Amino acid sequence: MKNHEVLSTLFVGIDVSSKNNAVCAIDFDEKRYIETSVSNNHPGALLLAEKLVSIMEGNPVFKRLVIAMESTSCYSTHVATFLSSTDILMPYKPYVYCLNPKTTANYKKSYVSLGRSDPLDAFIIADFARVGRIKTKPWRGAQFLALQRLTRHRLHLVEAITREKTYMLTNIFLKFSELALSNKDDAPFSSKYGATAAAVLTEFLSPDEIVDMESSDLVEFICKKSKNSFAEPDKVAALLKKAAADSYKLDKCLYEPLTISIASSFNCINAFESEVKKLNKAIERAIKGFNTNEYQSLLSIPGVGPVYASGILAEIGSVNVEPQSKGG
């Protein structure tokens, strides 16, 4: 920001909470124009916007409006979107920023003399903007929020899949202990959560049924369930029989409840994975409206695909790195 722009800017800091927003507005000389609190809802945001318009109109020196707030879970979303898009503020081209709370917390440590009556956090956020500490890009409203909601919901589902698999493994151990504990060398299947493993765990009531089954029939079962994906189905069948024979035996009354629980977990995992695939497509559609150059730069990194690139842009906004000065 150029010097003349700084001197003609009203800096607004908002301390966001679920119910109310504390507000402090200052100029470059730290003169305070607003010290108030408004409700964190549409009427409160409209009231704040009207107060800001009144200040801008009553002080012709102000030509720009910079509004900063900490990114506070979902509570800062509505007020940031409203202030960045409301028509009554558009003549002043408001720049709205959602800041990482860690940056303002570190800046706050430099203050030791503010009185208890000061709206401390709101003032410090406004002052943080005044001294030019903001390095992030302005809030991009609905487009940014849409991408962030999709990528965060995808993460939520992936974490749900991981939790379900971890939980299901305890039931697998109870029903088929050696299959649950098998490692790379003695495991019949590369994954305990694949289609063939799911068939074994849900279609056989107990490991004893596998032990008693004819080897040729077991090989046929494995080929059918794996769609002939195993190069050596005989070896797979032998490893499976050994794991079944070496597993702990349970009272017969336990096998059916465990089988039902394991089948339910597989159904949950399949449902979650189906939703993740839908989200992947939605994320790829949403990312098209963002900075193409930054998106393509992220895609050029080995191992980073459209979904991960979208998640990075949704959370940090920009991947641009400012060049260092000579000797820096």
C-alpha atoms as one frame of an Amber mdcrd trajectory, in Angstrom:
protein
   0.000   0.000   0.000   1.399   3.410  -0.992   1.901   6.195   1.577  -0.995
   8.350   0.373  -3.271   5.307   0.404  -2.316   4.502   4.003  -3.134   8.027
   5.139  -6.537   7.910   3.437  -7.548   4.484   4.772  -9.922   3.600   7.588
  -8.703   0.431   9.303 -11.373  -1.719  10.917 -10.675  -4.594  13.278 -13.387
  -7.098  14.202 -13.100  -9.537  17.100 -15.539 -12.255  16.042 -17.510 -14.515
  18.354 -20.560 -16.695  17.826 -23.019 -14.101  19.156 -21.354 -10.687  18.909
 -18.615  -8.881  17.018 -16.484  -6.295  18.825 -15.424  -3.550  16.409 -12.707
  -0.916  16.461 -11.992   1.495  13.582  -8.865   3.679  13.471  -6.972   5.887
  11.060  -3.237   5.842  10.446  -2.634   8.056  13.493  -4.543   5.552  15.669
  -7.483   7.890  16.216 -10.478   5.745  17.063 -13.719   6.283  15.147 -15.657
   3.220  16.317 -15.513   1.251  19.551 -18.638  -0.828  19.686 -20.168  -4.282
  19.584 -22.770  -5.534  17.131 -24.675  -8.793  16.884 -23.113 -11.474  14.707
 -26.141 -11.703  12.422 -27.479  -9.932   9.346 -28.991  -6.930  11.203 -25.755
  -6.497  13.162 -23.611  -6.646  10.027 -25.914  -4.147   8.287 -25.686  -1.804
  11.284 -21.890  -2.009  11.175 -21.832  -1.312   7.437 -24.045   1.753   7.953
 -21.735   3.031  10.715 -18.758   2.634   8.380 -20.558   4.506   5.603 -21.340
   7.310   8.040 -17.654   7.624   8.964 -16.505   7.548   5.351 -19.047  10.171
   4.321 -18.285  12.393   7.319 -14.537  12.295   6.747 -13.655  13.052   3.108
 -10.005  12.184   3.828 -10.954   8.506   3.800 -10.869   6.921   0.349 -10.202
   3.288   1.223 -11.636   0.809   3.694  -9.641  -2.110   5.096 -11.531  -4.562
   7.299  -9.666  -7.328   9.132 -10.839 -10.118  11.396  -9.499 -13.415  12.631
 -10.655 -16.549  10.885 -12.841 -17.945  13.668 -14.221 -21.350  12.704 -17.425
 -20.712  10.731 -18.350 -17.610  12.753 -16.336 -15.153  10.658 -17.694 -16.438
   7.348 -20.998 -14.582   7.186 -19.744 -11.186   8.331 -16.707 -11.372   6.019
 -18.886 -12.284   3.049 -21.438  -9.586   3.850 -18.926  -6.762   4.294 -17.032
  -7.720   1.146 -20.139  -7.757  -1.044 -22.766  -5.386   0.400 -23.760  -2.648
  -2.026 -23.592   0.188   0.490 -19.837  -0.311   0.983 -18.974  -0.812  -2.693
 -18.197   2.910  -3.335 -15.282   2.522  -0.901 -13.965  -0.707  -2.456 -13.615
  -2.546   0.863 -10.734  -4.943   1.332 -11.831  -7.661   3.753  -9.247 -10.002
   5.255  -9.640 -13.138   7.372  -6.414 -13.563   9.336  -4.694 -16.523  10.909
  -5.266 -16.047  14.666  -1.642 -17.032  15.347  -0.341 -13.961  13.501  -2.461
 -11.516  15.477  -1.720 -13.359  18.740   2.006 -12.874  18.155   1.455  -9.200
  17.298  -0.582  -8.763  20.485   2.465  -9.702  22.588   4.077  -6.373  21.651
   1.384  -4.477  23.583   1.907  -4.019  27.312   0.152  -0.750  28.185  -3.436
  -0.989  26.925  -6.018  -0.502  29.682  -8.707  -2.983  30.569 -11.397  -0.728
  29.134  -9.921  -0.989  25.649 -11.581  -3.317  23.120  -8.178  -4.951  23.056
  -8.488  -7.626  20.408 -10.510  -5.541  17.942  -8.042  -2.658  18.262  -5.015
  -4.905  17.817  -6.520  -6.467  14.692  -7.150  -2.984  13.276  -3.618  -1.911
  14.194  -2.230  -5.090  12.627  -3.794  -3.923   9.360  -2.638  -0.322   9.901
   1.062  -1.230  10.096   0.897  -3.299   6.925   1.302  -6.751   8.452  -1.390
  -8.384   6.311   0.174 -10.605   3.641  -2.819 -12.716   2.637  -5.195 -12.024
  -0.218  -8.602 -10.418   0.404 -11.584 -12.586   1.257 -13.085 -14.042  -1.901
 -16.506 -14.662  -0.502 -18.821 -17.306  -1.870 -16.397 -18.760  -4.414 -13.716
 -19.274  -1.787 -16.193 -20.624   0.726 -17.641 -23.098  -1.781 -14.247 -24.652
  -2.458 -13.312 -24.685   1.220 -16.584 -26.358   2.243 -16.068 -29.080  -0.364
 -12.443 -29.806   0.528 -13.119 -29.764   4.271 -16.119 -32.049   3.903 -13.998
 -34.432   1.857 -11.436 -34.467   4.670 -14.254 -35.141   7.132 -15.363 -38.177
   5.123 -11.820 -39.494   4.676 -11.298 -39.255   8.428 -14.603 -41.078   8.938
 -13.380 -43.884   6.662 -10.140 -44.137   8.636 -12.027 -44.264  11.947 -14.393
 -46.930  10.637 -11.542 -49.081   9.364  -9.716 -48.794  12.675 -12.849 -49.710
  14.583 -13.687 -52.587  12.236 -10.222 -54.065  12.678 -11.049 -54.843  16.321
 -14.033 -56.908  15.211 -11.947 -58.618  12.531  -9.401 -59.574  15.182 -12.106
 -61.062  17.372 -13.602 -63.085  14.524 -10.474 -63.964  12.527  -7.437 -63.073
  14.653  -4.688 -64.266  12.301  -6.162 -62.441   9.314  -6.268 -59.219  11.318
  -2.641 -59.610  12.435  -1.201 -60.916   9.157   1.673 -58.954   7.679   3.051
 -58.613   4.183   4.697 -62.043   4.145   1.820 -64.178   5.430  -1.210 -62.097
   4.465  -3.571 -63.756   1.980  -4.651 -60.346   0.667  -2.805 -57.082   0.179
  -5.672 -55.236   1.889  -7.945 -56.335   4.707 -10.567 -53.950   3.350 -10.667
 -55.094  -0.285 -13.515 -56.892  -2.025 -12.094 -60.396  -1.526 -11.331 -59.854
   2.148 -14.832 -58.425   2.611 -16.353 -61.534   1.038 -14.319 -63.840   3.294
 -15.222 -61.891   6.426 -18.943 -61.553   5.700 -19.877 -64.731   3.784 -18.126
 -67.223   6.066 -19.654 -67.333   9.536 -16.414 -68.529  11.161 -12.800 -69.411
  10.246 -13.705 -73.071  10.840 -15.830 -73.029   7.693 -12.717 -72.068   5.718
 -10.668 -74.800   7.367 -13.300 -77.410   6.482 -13.776 -76.198   2.921 -12.215
 -78.127   0.031  -9.140 -76.327  -1.281 -10.442 -76.384  -4.837 -13.738 -74.815
  -3.741 -11.866 -72.132  -1.802  -9.712 -71.354  -4.839 -12.865 -71.038  -6.947
 -14.415 -68.739  -4.321 -11.320 -66.518  -4.277 -11.149 -66.311  -8.080 -14.820
 -65.382  -8.273 -14.711 -62.694  -5.576 -11.441 -61.202  -6.820 -12.526 -61.372
 -10.479  -9.390 -63.423 -11.195  -7.073 -60.670 -10.013  -4.696 -63.024  -8.147
  -1.790 -64.478 -10.115  -1.514 -67.432  -7.699  -4.961 -68.163  -6.226  -3.732
 -71.541  -4.891  -1.170 -69.759  -2.734  -3.790 -67.287  -1.526  -6.106 -70.145
  -0.566  -3.317 -71.908   1.322  -2.419 -68.778   3.279  -6.088 -68.198   4.071
  -6.558 -71.758   5.323  -3.465 -71.464   7.542  -4.676 -68.152   8.980  -8.094
 -69.711   9.665  -6.570 -72.754  11.358  -4.254 -70.650  13.557  -6.940 -68.160
  14.643  -8.509 -68.200  18.077 -11.778 -70.066  18.335 -14.840 -68.358  19.785
 -18.105 -69.455  21.288 -20.534 -69.971  18.415 -22.911 -67.296  19.725 -20.312
 -64.590  18.967 -19.765 -65.233  15.279 -23.057 -63.928  13.943 -22.949 -60.571
  15.845 -19.344 -60.047  14.742 -20.205 -60.864  11.124 -23.133 -58.437  11.159
 -20.938 -55.695  12.664 -18.173 -56.238  10.119 -20.666 -56.225   7.226 -22.155
 -52.983   8.548 -18.711 -51.387   8.690 -18.003 -52.414   5.107 -21.334 -50.859
   4.041 -20.427 -47.595   5.806 -16.977 -47.518   4.208 -18.408 -48.170   0.747
 -20.973 -45.394   1.220 -18.313 -42.933   2.395 -15.997 -43.834  -0.494 -18.840
 -43.330  -2.963 -19.465 -39.850  -1.529 -15.757 -39.015  -1.693 -15.770 -39.785
  -5.430 -18.709 -37.398  -5.919 -16.899 -34.717  -3.931 -13.756 -35.146  -6.029
 -15.758 -34.272  -9.146 -17.430 -31.314  -7.418 -14.044 -30.000  -6.236 -12.605
 -30.185  -9.751 -15.565 -28.162 -11.026 -15.242 -25.561  -8.260 -11.500 -25.038
  -8.717 -11.944 -23.887 -12.313 -12.920 -20.409 -11.143  -9.716 -19.873  -9.161
  -6.251 -18.642 -10.143  -5.343 -20.947 -13.010  -1.606 -20.280 -12.825  -1.388
 -21.141  -9.119  -3.529 -24.223  -9.625  -1.357 -25.446 -12.498   1.800 -24.744
 -10.484   0.549 -26.984  -7.684  -0.378 -29.718 -10.160   3.208 -29.732 -11.407
   4.393 -31.002  -8.009   4.757 -34.813  -8.012   1.992 -36.425  -5.964  -0.274
 -33.351  -5.951  -3.498 -33.853  -7.902  -6.598 -31.704  -8.397  -8.067 -32.496
  -4.975  -4.926 -31.741  -2.963  -4.201 -28.626  -5.035  -7.743 -27.427  -4.352
  -7.358 -28.069  -0.627  -4.152 -26.036  -0.493  -5.679 -23.067  -2.335  -8.855
 -23.250  -0.232  -6.898 -23.023   3.028  -4.033 -20.632   2.275  -5.538 -18.646
  -0.589  -2.300 -18.122  -2.506   0.923 -19.994  -3.140   2.827 -16.993  -4.460
   6.208 -16.437  -2.834   7.514 -12.894  -2.822  11.084 -12.689  -4.118  13.731
 -11.995  -1.513  15.764  -8.824  -1.769  19.405  -9.102  -2.641  21.455 -10.110
   0.319  18.288 -11.286   2.146
